[in-house]
Amino acid sequence: MSGRDVVLAQGIAAARAGDRPAARRLLAEAARRDPTSEMAWLWLSGVLDTAQGRSHCLKKVLEINPANEVARRGLQVLEAATPAPALIAVSAPAPPKPAQAAPAAGGLPRSAAAAAARRRKPPPEAGAVTAARVPAGEGQSLLAQPRFWQALIPCLAVVAVSLVAALLVSGAMGPPPLEHGRVAGAALAMVSPSPHGTMRPTYTATATPTPTATPTWTPTATFTPLPTDTPLPTPTDTETPTATPRPVRRQPTAAPTAPPAPRPTLPPRTWDPRLDVLGVRIEPVGIAEGQRFWRLVEARWADERQSGGKHSIFVEVLDFQGNRVVGQPVIVQWADGNVALAVENRPAPDWGVDFGMYNCLGSYAVSVGGAPSDRIVGLGLGTPDRPSFTIHTSFYLVFRLAQR
């Protein structure tokens, strides 16, 4: 799988997970690397915020594939939802009609008299306070009356005496005590939502049996044949010869051969028996002896109560030592498409790959790319008694590198 395919797969996964900023960054990078990628432009149009950006991406899709009905319908909806600006005419309000003033003393209307007074006096400066006008004769007649001053002076005296008495009483009593009140308040604790991560179940690694030591082969002792008796010659008058011993010929011993090397043992497989009831099965990969492959070592199912509302396929990919292989592509297939998701370096208890399911049982198959891999098929939403309902359930899969 090329680098641009991995970036496109990561962008689609971020869009499915709702991470729009990351999806925009990854899908824009995928479109930059491959401007002829129909999927990159189509997915990028779904995560942009402006109508102009979405329209640009959909036009790019139609340039690449004019028969793409999804892009055509989306472009029609965008054009229909952006009407031309309308001009609204607003009529100016009619000026108010001047009110007729009552005639003032002397035969002229009050408005005419006020206009004549304004013409005689200069206009007041900016910020100056204009005093209220009193009709001529009224203010002078009131101040000139002696009863007005006889009533005003006693009132002023009473007000002054009251102020002095109030100041004396307050000085003698001292400052008033502060009123003690009970301050009531409730602090609203902002509780952060629960993490998106899924509680990863504990994985117990099964110890691989250690091959026993090969016994050392010890050669057995060689049997030495006894010399045969030599027949004595016929006695004559000559001197009897002595028998000469014949040399012993030893049999050659065979060199010990090394025992054959033990075959590597495959990691054990943990299989949830409920998967058989759901119709989920494994398609083992066919490889030659000594070849490496991705072996499915764990497969479990979480029902509606155990999944806690999640509806995903969680996948981990491990190497020979059991460490996570970051960046390894995991291939998820369904009836009319597929996607390759790279394993991310997420902190525990999150899994390396989180693929959200939306179809019922029997819809999805999962394998690992880059090498021959086992394949698990028949995954999807639902339960054994309701297999055709999109009930939120989850699957947990672990693949590990092995050698046959």
N, C-alpha and C positions, 0 to 999 in steps of 0.2 A: 504494500500500500504506500503511495507517495505521500510526501509531506502535506501537499495541498488537500488531499482527501482526508487526512487526519484533522486538519484545521477545520474543514467543512463539517466533519462529524462532530467535533467539539462545539462548533457554533450551533448546530441543530440541537444537540443535547442541552446547551445552555438556554436556547429558546423554549424547549419543552419544559425545562425546570423553572421558567419564569424569570431568569436572570437576564433582563433585556440589555443592560450595559455591556456585559460580557458577550452576549450574543451579537450585538452590533459590531463590537471590535473584531470578533473571530470571523463573522460572515463577510465583513468588509475586506478583511485580509484574504479570505478565500476568493472573493470576487476579483481582488487585485492580482492574485497569482494566476487565476484562470478566468479571464474576462468572458469566455464562452461557456461558463458553467451555468446551466439553466437553474439548477437547484440553489446555487449560492445567491443569485439575484432574487429568486422567488422567496426564499426564507428571509433574506435581508429586507424585503418590502414589508414583511409582517412585524418587524421589531423596530421600524423607524417611527418617529413621533409626528412628522410633518407630512401633509398631503403631497407637497411637491416631491419629497424624497421617495415616497411610495410610488408615485406616478412614474418617476424616472426609472426605478427598478423594474416595474411591470412592463414599461416600454422596452427595456433591455431584454426581458424574457421573450417578448413577442418578436424582437429582432432575431433572437437565436432560434425560436420555435414559434412560427406564426400560428400553429394549430393548438397552442396551449390555451384551453378554455378557461382555466382558473385565472390566469393573468388577464385575459380579455374581460371576464366578468368583473374582476377587481378594478380594472381601469375604468369601466363604465360606471361603477358605483362611485368612484372618486370624482369623475367628471360631473355626475349628477348631484353630488353633495356639495359642490363649490359653485353657487350661482353668481352672476355678475352683480356688482354693487348697484343699488337703486338710489335715485335722487329724489328727495322728499322736499317739496316746496312748502315753506312756512310763511304765512301772511303776516305782515306787520300789524301790531295792535293799533286801533284807531285812537287818536289823541282825545283825552277827556274834555268834555265841554266845560267852559268856565262857568262858575256859579255866580249868580247875580247877588251882589251885596246890597244890603238895606241902605237906604240913603242916610247920611250922617247929618249932624246938626249943621245948618248953614246951607242946605239945599243940594250938595254934591254927594254922589255915592261914596261909600267907604273905600272901595277899591281905587276909585279915581283919586281920592285924597291921599291914600297910601302911596300911589304911584307918583303923585306930585311931591310928596315928602321925600321919596327916594331920589328924585331928580335934584332936589335942593341939597341933600346931604351926601357926602362921599361914601362909597361902600366901605364896610369894616374890613380891617386887615385879616389875613389868613390866620386862623386859630383864635381870633378874638371872640369873646362871648357877647352877644347882642342882648341887651336888656329888654324886657317886655314893655311894650308901650301902653301907657295909661291914657285914656281919653282926657283931653284938656278940661280942666275944671274939677275933675273928680278927685285926683290926688291932692291938690291944693286945698280943697274944701275939707277933706278928712283930717289933714295935719293941722289945719287952722282951728279945728274944733277943740275946745278945752276938755270936753268929756273924754275924748280919746286919750289924752295924756293922763288924766286922772285914773283911768282904768288900767293903763299900761304900766305905770310905775309901780303900783302895789304888786302886780303879777310878777314883775322882774325881781322885786325884793323877796317874794316868797320862794322863787326858784333858787336864788342865791343862798338863802338861809338853808334850804333843803340840801343843797350840794355840800355846804360846809358841815352840816350835821352828819351827813353820810360819810364824809372823809374822817371826821373825828371818831365815829363809832367803829369804822373799819380799822383805824390805827390802834385803837384800844384792844380790840379783839385779836389782832394778829392775823397772819395769813391763814386762810381757810385750809383745813386738812385736805389732802388729796383723797379723792374717792377711790377706794380699792374695788376694782372690778375683776371679775373672773373672765379671763380671755379664753374663749372657747374656739377650738379649731381642730380640724382633722387633716392629717397629712395623708395624702393619697400616694401610696407607694407604687411607683411605676415598675411593674413586673415584666421583664422581658419574656417574649414568647418562647415556647419550648424549641430546642434546636431541631433543624431539619434532618439532622443525622439520625440514622436508624441505629438502634441498639444492636450492635453486632454480637451474635451468639458466640459463646466461647468455643474455640476450636481445639480439640484435644488431639494432638498428634500421636499416632500409634507407632511405637518403636519398631524399627525394622530388625528382624532377627539377625544376629551376627553369625556368620558362617563359622562352623567349628574348625579347629586346627586339623590339618591333614596329617595322619600318622606317618611317621618315617618308615620307609621300607628297608628292612634289614635282610641282606642275602643269607641264605642258609648254608651250612657247611657242605663242601663238595665230597662226594664219596670216592675214596681212593681204592681202585681194585687191587686185589692181592696178586702177587706174581704167580704165574703158573709153574707147576713143577716140570723141570726139564728131565726127560728120561735118561737114565744112566747108560753109558755105553757098555758094550759086552766086555766082560773082564778078560783082559789079555795079560800078557807077561809084562806089558809096558806099565809105566807108572800111571795111576788113576788121576785124571785132571780134576781140578777143583771147579765147582760151578761158579760162574760169573753172574752177579745179580743184574737184572735188566732194569733200566731206568723207568721210573713211574711217570706216566703221561697224565698230566692234569687236564680236566675238562675246562674250557673257558667259561667264565661266569658272565651272565647278562648284566649290563649296566641298568640301574634303576631308572624308570621313566617318571617324569613329573606328572602329577594328576591334572586333569582338565580344570581350567579356571571355573569357579562357580558362576552361574548366570545371575545377573542382577535381579533383585526382587522388586516388583512393582509396589508402589505405595497402596495401602488398603483403601477401599472405597466405603464411605458412609452413605447409606441410601435410606431415605424416609419411606417406610412401607405404604404410607398414604398416597404416595405418588403413583403407585400401581392402580389404585382405585380411581384416581383422576385421569388415567390414560396417558400419563407421562412415561416416556421410555428413553433409553440410551441407544445411540447408534455408534458402536465402537469403530474406531478408525482401523483400517487394514494397512499395516506396515510390515517391512521386513525386519528380521532379527537384528538387533544392534542399532536400530534407528531411533532417534529421539522423537517424542510427540507430547502433546498436551493431554493429560489424563484427567478425567473428571473424578475427583477424590471425595467430593461431598455434594449432596443435593438434598435440600430440605424444603418443606412447605409450611407456611404460616397461614392459619385460617383467619376468618374475619376478626375474631377476638385477639389472636396473637399478633396480627399485623398492625393493630392500632390505627386503622384508617388509611394505611399506606397501601399502594397498589403498584409495586415495582418488582423488577428482577435485579437483585443485588449480586454482583460477581466480583470474585477475587482471583488474581492470577499470580502464582508463586513459582519460584525457581527451584533448583534441586535442594537448596538449603532451607526452603520455606519462607523466603523473603519476597515481598511484593515487587513485581516487575512493572515499574512505572513507565507509561507510554505504550505498553503492549496493547494492540487493538483487539477488542472483543466484538464479534460480529453477531448482530441480532437480525433475524430474518422473519418475515411474515409473508402472506399470500402475494401481495403486489408490491413489495419493496424490501429494503434492508438498510441497515446503518452500521457503521463501524465506530465504536466509542473507545477512546484511549483510556487506559487505566490511570487515574489521577492519584497523586500523593496526598490523600486526605488523612487527617488525624483520626485515631481510633475514638469512638467505635464506628465511624463512617466506613463504608466499603469503597473500593476503588472505582466501581462502575455502578450507577443507579439509573436504570431504564424504566420509565413509567409505562405501565400497560393500560390499554383501553379496549381490548377485545377479549372475548370469552375463551374458555379452554380450547386447546388445539390450534391456537393461532400463531404461537411464536416458537422459534428454535434458536439455540445459542451455541456458539463455538468460539474458538480462539484462533486468530490469524497468525501468520508468520511461520507456521510449521503444521504438520498433520495434527488433527485435533479430534477428540471425541465430540459428539454432537448430541445434545439433549433436545427433544422435540415434544410438542403437545402442551406447552405452557400457555397460561392465560388466566383471566378472571373467572370466578365461579367456585362452586363447591360440588362434592359428589352427588348430592341430592338436587342441586340446582345448577347444572353445568352451563346453562344458556343464559344466566343472569350475570351482570357485571358487578358481582359482589367483590368488595375490596379485599384481596388476598395478596400474598407476596411469596417469592421464591428466593432461596439463598444457594448460590452455586460457587464451588471452589475448584479451579483447574490448577494442576501442578505439572511441571516439566518432568518427564520420566523417560526411561530407555528400555526398550523391550529386550 
